[in-house]
Amino acid sequence: KYSVNLMWVNKELNKDQRYIHPSKNEEELHESFLLPIFKWAENNQGSVVNVWFDSALTSEAAVQNTQKIIAEYVRQHPRMTPIVLRDVRAIPKVMEHSEVFSDKTPVFFRVDLLRVIIAIHMISTHETSCFVYADLDVEPLSKETIFDGETWHNLQKYGIVMAHCPVFHGFENSF
């Protein structure tokens, strides 16, 4: 049992933003935000794709508009795995420390913290056995590629696997 987790957190609240992602139009929204989500869902049947957002920095209308587009796409592709919009504010640690996740904290720092907090929350509440996180610009992978032999061995041994980035001689938290 595993989940694929993607995230978009706005830098600040823009009440005029039509969708969770600040795209200028539906074509840009589809290319930069929705297409990767749909590909992850198509490649990982039998899992769930969670798309995390911050309701304190996203209007309710933007959430509803995004949900409508996702629901219509899923309706047209019934064999696709579920795509669920999830609010980071529903996680107790985020609620307890809401000031840390406000627009007063740099967005990249907030997102880095949220990756870890969401993973710990989902594993500790047994919502999922394996938590897969990917940035939206990471190429969507299949279950077989995500959990290849070496990765599965390292996951069993260490409990966590991160992408290795030889360019920077270290690990990368984008996947």
C-alpha positions as CSV (number, residue, x, y, z in Angstrom):
1,K,0.0,0.0,0.0
2,Y,1.5,3.3,-1.1
3,S,0.5,6.8,-1.9
4,V,2.1,9.3,-4.3
5,N,2.1,12.8,-2.9
6,L,2.5,16.0,-4.8
7,M,2.3,19.5,-3.5
8,W,1.6,23.1,-4.5
9,V,1.9,25.8,-1.8
10,N,1.4,29.4,-2.8
11,K,3.8,32.0,-1.6
12,E,0.9,34.2,-0.4
13,L,-2.9,34.4,-0.7
14,N,-4.2,35.7,-4.0
15,K,-8.0,35.8,-3.8
16,D,-8.2,36.3,-7.6
17,Q,-6.3,33.1,-8.3
18,R,-8.7,30.8,-10.2
19,Y,-7.0,27.5,-9.3
20,I,-4.7,26.1,-6.6
21,H,-1.8,26.7,-9.0
22,P,-1.4,30.3,-10.1
23,S,-1.6,29.6,-13.9
24,K,-2.7,32.4,-16.1
25,N,-5.0,30.3,-18.2
26,E,-6.3,26.7,-18.4
27,E,-3.7,25.7,-21.0
28,E,-0.9,26.7,-18.7
29,L,-2.7,25.1,-15.8
30,H,-2.9,21.8,-17.7
31,E,0.8,21.8,-18.8
32,S,2.5,22.9,-15.6
33,F,0.2,21.5,-12.9
34,L,-2.4,19.0,-14.0
35,L,-0.6,17.0,-16.6
36,P,2.1,15.7,-14.1
37,I,-0.7,14.8,-11.6
38,F,-2.6,12.9,-14.3
39,K,0.5,11.1,-15.4
40,W,1.3,10.0,-11.8
41,A,-2.3,8.8,-11.4
42,E,-2.2,6.9,-14.7
43,N,1.2,5.3,-13.9
44,N,0.2,4.2,-10.4
45,Q,-3.1,2.3,-10.5
46,G,-3.9,0.7,-7.2
47,S,-2.4,3.6,-5.2
48,V,-3.8,7.1,-4.5
49,V,-2.4,10.4,-5.7
50,N,-2.6,13.1,-3.0
51,V,-2.2,16.7,-4.1
52,W,-1.4,18.8,-1.1
53,F,-2.2,22.5,-0.9
54,D,-2.4,25.1,1.9
55,S,-6.0,26.4,2.5
56,A,-4.7,29.5,4.3
57,L,-3.0,30.6,1.1
58,T,-5.6,29.3,-1.4
59,S,-9.2,30.5,-1.8
60,E,-12.1,28.1,-1.5
61,A,-13.1,29.0,-5.1
62,A,-9.6,28.0,-6.4
63,V,-9.9,24.7,-4.6
64,Q,-13.4,24.1,-6.0
65,N,-12.3,25.1,-9.6
66,T,-9.3,22.7,-9.4
67,Q,-11.4,19.9,-8.0
68,K,-13.9,20.3,-10.9
69,I,-11.2,19.9,-13.5
70,I,-9.7,16.9,-11.8
71,A,-13.1,15.2,-11.3
72,E,-14.0,15.7,-15.0
73,Y,-10.7,14.2,-16.1
74,V,-11.0,11.2,-13.7
75,R,-14.6,10.7,-14.9
76,Q,-13.3,10.4,-18.5
77,H,-10.5,8.0,-17.4
78,P,-12.3,5.6,-15.0
79,R,-9.4,3.2,-14.6
80,M,-7.1,5.9,-13.3
81,T,-6.2,5.8,-9.6
82,P,-8.0,8.4,-7.4
83,I,-6.6,11.9,-7.2
84,V,-7.4,13.6,-3.8
85,L,-6.9,17.3,-3.0
86,R,-5.6,17.4,0.6
87,D,-5.2,20.5,2.8
88,V,-1.9,20.6,4.8
89,R,-3.9,22.5,7.5
90,A,-5.7,19.3,8.4
91,I,-2.5,17.9,9.8
92,P,-2.2,18.4,13.6
93,K,1.5,19.6,13.6
94,V,0.7,22.2,10.9
95,M,-2.4,23.4,12.9
96,E,-0.4,23.6,16.2
97,H,2.4,25.7,14.5
98,S,0.4,27.7,12.0
99,E,2.7,30.7,12.4
100,V,5.6,28.7,11.0
101,F,3.5,28.0,7.9
102,S,2.3,31.5,7.3
103,D,3.4,33.7,4.4
104,K,5.9,35.3,6.7
105,T,8.1,32.2,6.3
106,P,9.9,31.6,3.0
107,V,7.8,29.3,0.8
108,F,10.7,26.9,0.0
109,F,11.4,26.4,3.7
110,R,7.6,25.8,4.4
111,V,7.5,23.2,1.6
112,D,10.6,21.4,2.8
113,L,9.1,21.2,6.3
114,L,5.8,20.0,4.9
115,R,7.3,17.1,3.0
116,V,8.6,15.6,6.2
117,I,5.6,16.5,8.4
118,I,3.1,15.0,5.8
119,A,5.2,11.8,5.4
120,I,5.5,11.3,9.2
121,H,1.8,12.0,9.6
122,M,0.7,9.6,6.9
123,I,3.0,6.7,8.0
124,S,2.3,7.2,11.8
125,T,-1.5,7.2,11.3
126,H,-1.2,4.1,9.0
127,E,-2.9,5.9,6.2
128,T,-0.2,4.5,3.9
129,S,2.7,2.0,4.3
130,C,4.9,3.7,1.8
131,F,4.9,7.5,1.2
132,V,6.2,8.6,-2.1
133,Y,6.8,12.3,-2.6
134,A,7.7,14.0,-5.9
135,D,7.9,17.6,-7.0
136,L,5.7,18.4,-10.0
137,D,8.7,18.6,-12.3
138,V,9.8,15.1,-11.5
139,E,9.0,12.7,-14.4
140,P,6.0,10.5,-13.3
141,L,7.2,7.0,-12.6
142,S,5.4,3.6,-12.4
143,K,5.2,1.4,-9.3
144,E,7.8,-0.9,-10.9
145,T,10.2,1.9,-11.4
146,I,9.6,3.5,-8.0
147,F,10.1,0.3,-6.1
148,D,12.8,-1.4,-8.2
149,G,14.9,-4.0,-6.5
150,E,17.7,-1.7,-5.1
151,T,15.2,0.9,-3.9
152,W,13.0,-1.8,-2.2
153,H,16.1,-3.3,-0.5
154,N,17.2,0.1,0.7
155,L,13.7,1.0,1.9
156,Q,13.5,-2.2,3.9
157,K,17.0,-1.6,5.4
158,Y,16.8,2.2,6.1
159,G,13.1,3.0,6.1
160,I,13.7,6.0,3.8
161,V,15.1,6.4,0.4
162,M,15.9,9.8,-1.2
163,A,16.9,10.6,-4.8
164,H,20.7,10.7,-5.2
165,C,21.9,13.7,-7.3
166,P,25.4,13.1,-8.5
167,V,25.6,16.7,-9.9
168,F,25.4,18.1,-6.4
169,H,27.2,15.1,-4.7
170,G,24.4,14.5,-2.4
171,F,20.7,13.7,-1.9
172,E,17.8,15.6,-3.3
173,N,14.4,16.0,-1.6
174,S,12.5,16.6,-4.8
175,F,11.7,12.9,-5.0
